[in-house]
Amino acid sequence: MSRIGLEPITIEEGIEVKVDKGLVTVSGNGKEIVVPFPEVLEVKIEDSVINITRKNEEKQSKSIHGTIRMLINNAIYGIKHGFEKKLELVGVGYRARMEGTTLVMSLGWNHPIKVETPQGITIEVPEETKVVVKGYDKQKVGEITAKIRSIRPPEPYKGKGIRYEGEYVRRKSSKSGVTA
């Protein structure tokens, strides 16, 4: 039984939610997110509260119940407040800057790395070694942040690379101290 799926979702002021055949459309502030849901779930809106129920007790409907509830909740929260993730560039000469809507990073290679900003996402560089990714869609913010991090993930010997803010990188001892 999904405990998360049974919790009601309150619709915040200024947010409009519509339910059509298998789609929940959340809009407000000129933004819109569409969340599809399977036929085994039923979404009802009553007095600015959304309730999600299962039509049967099969394993598939139980497993997707809480997930769909959180996707709808994240869509409402994202349109009202937005999401952000922060990255840190750690390493000698590792720098980032914005050129228009393109993130340009120097990461120790002989060429700069360029990342285009997708629609609905804002990338900011408050300092040379910090990157902030903001947006109203939690999945897109996480995907772009992971894509940027995967360009140069932190390595365990010196800790150099791109990491999430506050991420702990487990360090290894150097290989030079090993004798045969």
N, C-alpha and C positions, 0 to 999 in steps of 0.2 A: 504494500500500500504506500503510495507516494504522499508523504506528509507535506512536501513543498507544493505539490500540485493542488492540494486541497485548500491552500491559503487563498483568500480573495485578493484581488488587485484593485486598489483604489485609483480612479482616474483623477489626476491632478487638474487643477484649474488651467484653462487655456489649451488643453489637450483634447483632441477629438478622436474617438475610436469607432470604427465601423467593422462589422462582421459580414462578409459575403461568403459564397460557396468555397470553403476551405481556405480563406484568406482573412487575416485581421490587418486592417490598415490603421496605423497610428499617425496622426498628423497634428501639426501645430507650429507656430513661428516660421511658416514657410518651408518646413521640413516634412518629410514623409518616409515612413518605414513600413514595408509590407512583410508580415510574418505568415508563412503558410502553415497550416496544421492538418493532420490526417483526419480521415473520416471517423476513426474510432474515438475521437474526442469531440466534445460539444462545448462551444463557447457562448455564454450568455451575458448580456449587459443589463443590469438592473440598478437604478438609482446611483449612477456613477461608480458602480462596483462590477468588476468582471469576475465571473466564476467559471472555472473549467472543470468539466466532469467527464468521466469515461463512460462509454456506452456498454462496455463489457469488461470482464476481468482477465483477459488474455495477457500473456507475458509482454507482448509488443505494446499494447495500450498502457500497461502499467509503467513500462520503461520510458515511454515518451511523454507521459503526463507532466512530470515535474520540469522536464526540459522545455516544453512548449510554454508552460507558465512563466518560466524565467526569461525566455526570449521576448514574450509580450511585455513583461515587467521592465526588462532592460530597454526596450523600445520606448516605453513611456518615460522612464527616467532619463534616457539619453536625449530625447527631444526637449525635455524640460531643463535639464542641468548640463548634459554633455559628459563625455568621458575623456580622460587624458592619461597618457603613459609617458614616463620620462626615461631617457637613455643617457648613459655616461660614456664618453670616449676616454679610455685609459691607455696611455702609451706616449712615448716621446714623439712629438710631431703630429699626433693625431688631432685633427681639427675639423670643424664643420662650419659651414656658412650657407646662407640662402642667396640664391641668384634668381630673383623673381619668385616663381613657384617651384623651383628645383633645389633640392638639397644637394650640396656639393661637399664631399668629405675627402680629406687627405688621410689615408690609413696606412702609410708606410710603403705603398707601392709606387711605381714610377708614373702612375696616371691617377687623376682624381676620379672618385666614384660619384656618379650622379643618380639621384633617385627623384623621379617625377612625383609630384603631389597629386593623388587622385581626387576626384570630385567628392565633396562632402568632408574632406580631411584637411586640417590645417597643421603645418609643421612650423615650429618656431625654434630659433637658436638663441636663447638668452645669453649664453656664454659660448666660447669656442669649443668647449668640451662637453656641452650639454645640449640635448635635442629633446623637444617636447612635441608629442604627437597628440592632437586634439580632434574630436569629432563627435557626432551625435549617434553613430552606429558603433556599438561596442565591438562587434565582430570585425569591422573594417579597421578600427583603431588598433586592435590586437594583431591583425594580419599584417598591416603595414609596419608596425613596430617590430614584429618578429622577422619580417623580410629585411629590415634595416639591420637588425642584430645579426642575422645569418650571414651578412657580408663579411664580418670579421668577429666571430664569437670569441669570448674570453678564453685564453689558453691557460693551462694549469701551472706553467713553470714561472712565468713572469707576471701573469695576470693581465697582460695586454689584450685589448680588444674592445668591443662594444658590449656593454652590459646594462641591464635594467637598473634603475636607481635603487640602491639598497641591496642589490643582489650579492650574495656571498659566493666568491669563487674559491673553491677548495684548492689549495696550493700543494704542489708536489716538490720533493727535493730534487736537486739537479742530478743528472745521470753521471756526471763526472766523478762522483764519490763512490761509485760502484766498482768493486775489484773482482777479478775472476777467481 
